[in-house]
Amino acid sequence: MIASLKKNIIDTLKNLIGWKTNRKIVVFSVDDYGNIRLHSKEAKDKLAQAGLPIYSRFDLLDTLETKQDLEQLYEVLESVKDKKGRPAVFTPFALPCNIDFEKMEATNYEEFHFEKLPTTYEKLAKEQPEAYQGAWKLWQEGIAKGVLKPQFHGREHLNLTLFNDKLKNRDAQLLTALKNKSYTSIADEAYPTISSTAAFDFWDVNETEAMKPILIEGLQLFKEVYGYSSNYFTPPVFNIHHSLFGTLYSQGIRYIDLGLIRKEHQGFNKYTTEFNYTGKKTAEGLTIMVRNVVFEPTEDRGIDWIGYTLKQIEIAFRLKRPAIISSHRVNFCGHIDPANREKGLSALKNLLQEIVKKWPDVEFMAADELGALLSKEKK
């Protein structure tokens, strides 16, 4: 009872300030697409045999999206229509690049090498044809049909400072993961301000200078891989320093996902705190977007995810806010365990059916469309 009341208070507070609309708009912002975490079930088993720890469900279940993942996702998204006859749409915050495991092996794991996503799919189609043959083509079909509208999530989903340091020190965990064509179960306790998957984490703020060309190259590669320029960015693990905002803006980014209450690292484990809301502008001209609904149906938090998500949407609509639903690809992955995908997609389908039933005037939008609407109405 007390926990439920606390959730309702928090869900109300996060919708009190920000851009308003009378329209019932639903956006699905789903992180981590295009990123290799676990290569395969065989790789997962070998990592377990080597004693690599499991830190989260991502280490257990998260893989590059397969043909089956995409086919079944599209079926669910197209199973409902909004008031304009449009199916539900995912905005996958996606990476254009992955680790080039073969090149790293050929150079004895001395330095980082990356490859573009279509190359990753081409290799996997040869290694695991049942899962990956035709998967990249399905990606492109999803974009063409309008059920996927990817946006930028970084060049690759790893922290290069930590990665290169561990390579230099011949870290056993990292080398074991790389030899199994995976990037998972990587310890980062020795790096108090850096997460192994947070591309823009640092210890000294001066390290951000080296991140600027990575952002520029990443956005160029995003256009090459996905076929258009991204104007919306979610930093991995939501961590980024404001000194990088100017680079993002200069490269065409206009919208950025940031947390409602954001702690920004200033270097040497010192932080500042800021409050954000959808529609807030940074000094560089970026429009901040704040996700106000959470949907993680395969994460065990002891809650009814469909009911809880509907409640969050209801509060957002009551306070005249769009519902920006935050989720992760791992909820819809079935390469390691098909039951995980079944659970996630079943919950998504039920959620979508309840949304169109409860709010027949709902409108499904991609994240960048919502940003464009907000910008237009604020002029």
N, C-alpha and C positions, 0 to 999 in steps of 0.2 A: 504493500500500500504506500509506504513512505517512498520507496524507490520509484514507483510509478508516478507519484506526485512530483518528485524531483525531476524526472524525465520531462513531464509536461511543462514544468516551470522553465527548464532549460530550452526546450523546443519553442516555447513562446518568446523567451528573451532573445533568441537568435533571429527572430523575425520582426522585432520591434522597429528596427532602423533599416533603411535601404530603399531601393527603387520599388515603386508600387505599380500594380496593374490590376485591372478588373478581370483580365483574361485568365483562364485556368491553364497555365502553361506547365508542362512537365518535360524536364531535360534529364537524360541519363548520362552522367559523366563517369566513365568506367576506365580505370587506370591499368596500365602495364601491357597493353597489346603490342605485338611485334617483338617482344622480349623473350629470349631463351632463359629459363631458370633451370628446370630439370630437362635433360635431353630425352629421357625415356624411363620406362619402368626398370629396365636392366641397369641403367645408370644409377637410379635411386637405390636399388638393391646393393650395388657395389659400394656406393657411398656409405650405406648403413653398415656393411661388412667392414669397412675401413674405420668405423667408429665416429663418423662425422655427426655432430649433434643436430637435433631438430629444434629450431628456434620458434617456428610458427607453421601454420598450415601451408604457407608458401613453399617451405622447404619440403613438404610432403606431396603437394598436389599440383603446383604451378608449372605449366609447360607452355611453349609456343602453341598458339591455337591451331588445332588440327582441322582437317576437312570435316570431320564429324561434329566438332565443336561449332564450326561456322554454319554448317547446314542446319543443325538443330536450333541454333540461336536464331537464324533467319526465320525459321518456321514459327517460332514463338513470337518474334517481333511482328510478323505479318499476320498473326492470328487475331489482331485487334485493329480497329481503325478509329481515328479521332473524328471530331465533328466535320472535318474537311475531307474525310475519307483517306487520311494519311496513316500508314502504319506507324508503330512505335519505332524510334530511332535511337541507336547508341552513338554517343560521341566517344570513341575509343581514344584515350590519350595514349599515343603510340610512339614507338621508337623506330627510326629508320635503319638502325645498325645494331649488330651483335658482335660478340667476340668471334674472331676468326680462329677457331680452335686448331685447325690444321696448320695454319701459318705459325701459330704460337708453338706448336709441337715441333715444327720443322726448324725453328730458331731456338729450340731448347728452353722455351718459356723465359727468355731473357727480357722481352719487352712486350708491351701491349700491341695487339693488331686487331683491327675490326673489319667487318664486311657489311655490305648493304643487305637489307632484309630479303630481297628476291634471291640473292645468292644463298642465304641461309636456307630458304625454302627449297631451292634447287638441290642442295646437298641432302637435306632431310628426305626429299622425295625419293632419292636413290637408296638411302639407308633404311627408311621406314615408309615404303610406298603406300601401305594400307592407310596410314594416318595422314601422310603429307602430299601424296600425289594429287595434284589439282587444287591444293589448298590456297596457293597464292592467286590462282585464277578466281577462286571463290571470293577471296578478299576484294578483288577488283570488281566482281559482280555485285557485291554488297554495297560498295561505294556507288556504282552506277545506278543501282536500284534505290538508293537513298536510305537504306536501313543502317548503314555505317557512314559516319562523317568524321574520320580521324583528325585529331589535332596533336600538336607537338608536346612531347613528354621528355625531351632531351635527346641527345645523340645516341647514348647508350645508358642503360640503367645500372650504373655502377660508379663507385667513387675511385677516380684514377689515382689520387694521392695514396689511399689505402692499398689499392691494387698494386701499384708499382712498388710500394714499400714492402709488401708481402712477397712480391716476385724477387726483389733484391735480397731478402732474407730467406728465400727458398722455403716459404711457409708451407708446411705439409698439408694443411687443410685446403689451401687454395690450389696447390699443385694437384692434389687428388681430385678436386672438383673439375679442374681444367682437363685433366687426362680422361675424365668421363664426360667431356663436352657439356659441362654444366657450370652454373655460377650460383651456388646455393650453400647453405650451412657454413657461411663465412663468419668467423668470430670478429667482432670489432670492439671488444671491451678495452683493449689497449689504446683505443683512440677515443678519448672522452667526448669529443665534439663531432665525430664522424661516424656515419652509418655506412656499412659496406655497399648499400644500394642507393645512397643519396648522392647523386652526381655532383651537387654543388655545395656539399659540406666542406669545411676547412678548419684548420687550427689557427692560422694567421690570416687575417683578412686580406693581406697582400696576395694570397694565393688565388684570389678571384680574378686577377688580371689574366692568368693563364686559362681561365674558363671562358673568357670572351670569344676567342677564336673558335673554341669548341661549340659554343652556341651558334655562331655564324655558320660554321660548316654544317652543324646539325640541321639547321633550318634549310640550308641549300639541299642537303641530302634528303630531307623530308619531302621537298618538292619533287626531286627526282624519283623517289620511291612511290609516293602516293598520288602524284600527278597534279598537285596544286600547292600553293603556298599556304602555310598555316598562319592564322592571325590570333591564335588562342593557345596559351601555354599553362600547363600544370607542372611545376617542378617535381621531380621524384621525391617522395616522402614530404612534399610540400615545403622543403627547405631551400631558401635562396636568399642571398644578400642583395639589398637594394642597389648596390653599386653595379649590378648587372642589368638593372631595368632599362638603362639607356641603350645598351646593346640590343636588348630585345625589341625595344620600340624602333630603333633604326633599321631593324631587319623585318619590320612589318607586323610584329606582335602588337595587338591592341587590347587584349583581354588576358588577365592572369588570375588563376585560382589561388587564393590565399586563405588561411584559416581565419575564423571569426576572431579568436584571440591568438595572436601570433607572437611567438618569441623568436626574435631575430638575433642570431649570433653575431657579435661584433669583434670576435677574435679573443683567443686565450681564455675561453670558457666564460666570457662576459656576455650577457644578453640584455636586450631591451624588449619591452612588451608593447604591442600595438593592438588596437581594436579595429576590425574591418567590417565592412558591409557591402552588399552588392550595389554597385554604382559609384563607390568611392574612387577617386582619382589619385594616382601617384603624381609626384612632382614631374616625372618624365612623360606623363600623359597616358599611362596604362590605366584601363578600367579594371578595378578589382571585382571579382565574382566570388561569392561565398556559398559553398554548398550547404544547404540547410536541411537536407534529408539524408539519412544513412540507410543503405540496403545491402547487407552482407549475409545472404541467406544460408551459406554453408559454414559460417563462423558460429561456434557454439557459445552464445552469451546467455543462454537460458531464457530467451524471449521468443515470442511469436513474431517472426520477422515481417510477415505480411500485415498483421494487425498493427504492429508498431510503425511500419513505414506509412501505412494509410493514415494513421493518426498524425504523423509528422506532416504529411501532405495537407491534411485537413486544417491544421494550424496555420500552415503557410498560406493557403487559399483564404482562410478567414481573415488573415491580416494583409490580404491583397499582395502577396508575394508569389513569384514563380516558385515551383518546386524543383530545385536542382538536386537530383538524387546522386549521391556518391556511392560508387561500388568499385569492385576490382574483378579483373578477368578470372582470377582463381575460382570464383563462385561458379563459373560456367565451363571449367576445364574437366575433361573426362579421359584424357590420354593415360594418366596413371590409374585413376579409379573412375570408371563410368558412372558409378553411383553418386559421385560428387556432382558431376554435370547434371544428372537426372534430378537431383535434389534442388540444385540452383535454378535450373530452367523451369522446373515445375513450380517453384515459388515465384519466379518471374512471370510465368504465364498467369498464375492465379492473381498476382498483384495487378497485372495489366487489365485483366477481366474486371476486377473490382474497381479499378480507376475509371474505366469507361462506363461502368454501370452506375457508379456513385456520382460521377461528373460527366454527363453526356456531352457537355460543351468543352471538354478538355481539348487541348492542342498539344501534340507532340512536336518538339523542336530539337534540332541539334544545338549544341552549346554556343556555337558562333552565331547562329540565327538569333538566339536570345540576346547575345551581346549587341548585334546590329540593331535589334528592336529597341533596346535600352538606349543606345547612342542616338538613334533617330528621334526618340521621344524626348530626350534631354536637350536637344538643340533648340 
